Amino acid sequence: MRKIKRYIAYVVLLVLLVFFVSQLNVEHLKEVADDARETVSGIFDLSDIANEEDTADSDNGSKTDSTIATVSSGLEEVDLVRVVDGDTIIINTAGEDISVRLIGVDTPESVNPDKNKNNEYGSMASEYTKELLADVRTLYLQYDVTKTDKYGRMLAYVWLDNNINTLSQSDICDNMLNAILVENGYAYDKAYMPNKEYSDVFAELRETAENSGTGLWQYPEFAELWN
């Protein structure tokens, strides 16, 4: 009986010892943590770090605005004179009327001297371009590698606004005439090398329009024009 009591006493003492040691370690760890915190605070001013992060975020915002301004600053402002057909317009710059051919897209013929090359889809594309530009007086031109074609026409991406990021997919679809024609099914994407800045974008827009039967793609005869 005494042995049992002695055994129980040893167990109780062991449990108490473990408990006190664990408490000691916890307190010690807390002291170490507090010391470390004070050391770090002594070296770095946390409020300064927070201020630096806010400043960095502000700088990044400024850089974003600056980037947009930079990528759109290369656009040339011109006056719209009239629409020739679906993919050609006349603009005026420095008092001179100039024919502008939209880069990277192609619409069916509607004003070709050879009447046999004109068709109803060309007329429909021409009317659509006229509708898009009905209330537009000012346009913004972006050039690629080659500025003119063999016919002497100026080659350009035609923007409806200059408050844009020319690298933004949404701005391209909403504000570039070339892309709008393709996206809405009134033009086919057609790269004329070496001008291919937006060829991948136009190809993607055309594929989507074609697969969904958008615009002129609803007519099988229109699709056959490009086969």
Buried (B, 14 or more C-beta within 10 A) or exposed (E): EEEEEEEEEEEEEEEEEEEEEEEEEEEEEEEEEEEEEEEEEEEEEEEEEEEEEEEEEEEEEEEEEEEBEEBBEEBBEBBBBEBBBBBBBBBEBEEEEBBBBBBBBBBBBBBEEEEEEBBEBBBBBBBBBBEBBEEBEEBBBBBBEEEBBEEEBBBBBBBBBBEBBBEBEEBBBBBBBBBBBBBBBBBBBBBBEEBBBBBEBBBBBBEBBBEEEBBBBEBEEBBEBEE
